[in-house]
Amino acid sequence: MRKNKGFTLLELMVVIGIVGILSAIAIPSYFQWLPRHRVGSAARAVMSAVEFARINAVKTNANVTLNFDIVNDSLTVVASDGTTLRTRQMPGDVDLQDDGLGIAVTFDGHGFSTATGQVKVVNTKDPAISRSISLTLGGNASIQ
C-alpha cells in the first residue's frame, strides 16, 4: 500500500484563510503602534545624545555643546574646539520642539549643564503622540 504525503487543497485553503483573518486583525494594530514607536525611538536618540555630550565633557574635562536644530529636526554634539562629535537627524514624521530648554545646551567638565528645561519629540500627524526629554542643571536627563 502506498501512503499519500502532503496536504490536501482543502487543508491549504483553511490555513490560508486563518492567516488572512489573523492578518486583518493585526495590521490595524501595527499601524497604530508604529508612530508611537518612532517617537519613542527619537526620544531615546535625543536622550542618548544628551548623555553622549555629558560623558564627553567629563571625559575631556572641557565644554561640549549639544545644539538642537528645531527647523531641520536634527541635533549636533560639538566639542569645545569646534569638532562635530555626533549628528542625528530625526525621522521624517517626527518634529523636535523647544519646550523651555533652548537651542543649545553646554556641559562643563564636571557634567553640569548651562540650561534646564525640556525638548519635545512630537509626531507630525498626531501631536498627541509625544515625549519630553527633561534636563536639569546637574546634567541629569529623563524621558517623560
C-alpha positions in Angstrom: 0.0 0.0 0.0 1.1 3.5 -0.8 0.6 6.4 1.6 -0.2 9.8 0.3 2.2 12.5 1.6 1.4 16.2 1.7 -1.7 18.4 2.3 -5.0 18.4 0.5 -6.2 21.5 -1.2 -8.9 22.0 1.4 -6.4 21.9 4.2 -4.2 24.5 2.5 -7.2 26.8 1.9 -8.2 26.6 5.5 -4.7 27.6 6.6 -4.6 30.5 4.1 -8.0 31.7 5.4 -6.8 31.6 9.0 -3.6 33.5 8.1 -5.8 36.1 6.3 -8.1 36.6 9.2 -5.2 37.0 11.7 -3.5 39.5 9.3 -6.7 41.5 9.1 -6.8 41.7 12.8 -3.1 42.5 13.3 -2.4 45.1 10.6 -4.5 48.0 12.1 -2.8 47.5 15.5 0.6 47.7 13.7 -0.3 51.0 12.1 -1.3 52.4 15.5 1.9 51.1 17.1 4.3 52.4 14.5 4.0 56.2 15.2 4.4 55.7 18.9 7.5 53.5 18.3 9.1 56.2 16.1 8.5 58.9 18.6 9.9 56.8 21.4 12.9 55.9 19.3 13.5 59.5 18.5 13.2 60.4 22.2 15.8 57.8 23.1 18.1 59.2 20.4 17.9 62.6 21.9 18.5 61.2 25.4 21.5 59.3 24.0 22.9 62.5 22.5 22.5 64.3 25.8 24.3 61.5 27.7 27.0 61.4 25.0 27.6 65.1 25.3 27.8 65.0 29.1 30.1 62.0 29.1 32.4 63.6 26.6 32.5 66.8 28.6 33.5 64.9 31.7 36.0 62.6 29.8 37.8 65.5 28.2 37.3 68.0 31.1 36.2 70.6 28.5 32.9 72.1 27.4 30.8 70.1 25.0 27.7 71.7 23.4 24.5 70.0 22.2 22.8 72.1 19.5 19.1 71.5 18.7 18.1 72.5 15.1 14.4 72.8 15.6 13.9 73.8 11.9 15.6 70.8 10.4 14.7 68.4 13.2 18.3 67.4 14.0 20.8 67.7 16.8 24.6 68.0 16.8 27.2 67.4 19.6 30.2 69.8 19.2 33.4 69.8 21.2 34.9 73.0 22.6 37.4 73.1 19.7 34.5 73.1 17.2 34.8 69.5 16.2 31.5 67.8 15.5 31.3 64.7 17.6 27.9 63.4 16.6 25.0 64.4 14.4 21.5 62.9 14.5 18.6 63.6 12.1 15.0 62.8 13.4 12.8 60.6 11.2 10.6 62.4 8.7 7.4 62.1 10.7 8.9 63.4 13.9 9.5 67.0 15.0 11.7 68.5 17.6 10.2 71.3 19.6 11.8 73.6 22.2 9.9 73.4 25.4 12.0 75.7 27.5 15.4 74.3 27.0 16.6 76.5 24.2 18.5 75.6 21.1 21.8 74.8 22.8 23.0 73.2 26.0 26.6 73.2 27.1 28.0 70.7 29.5 31.1 71.6 31.5 34.0 69.3 32.6 32.0 68.3 35.7 28.9 67.2 33.7 26.8 70.2 34.7 24.6 71.8 32.1 24.1 75.5 31.4 20.4 75.2 30.9 17.3 73.4 32.3 14.1 72.6 30.6 12.6 70.3 28.1 12.8 69.3 24.5 9.7 67.7 23.0 9.6 65.0 20.3 6.3 65.1 18.5 4.6 63.1 15.8 3.8 65.4 12.9 0.5 63.7 12.0 -0.8 63.3 15.6 0.6 65.8 18.1 -0.9 63.8 21.0 1.9 61.3 20.4 4.9 62.9 22.0 7.7 62.5 24.5 9.5 65.1 26.5 13.2 65.0 27.4 13.9 66.9 30.6 17.3 68.2 31.6 18.3 69.5 35.0 21.2 71.9 35.9 23.0 68.9 37.3 23.1 67.3 33.8 20.6 64.6 34.6 18.1 63.9 31.7 14.9 61.8 31.7 12.2 60.9 29.2 8.7 61.7 30.2 
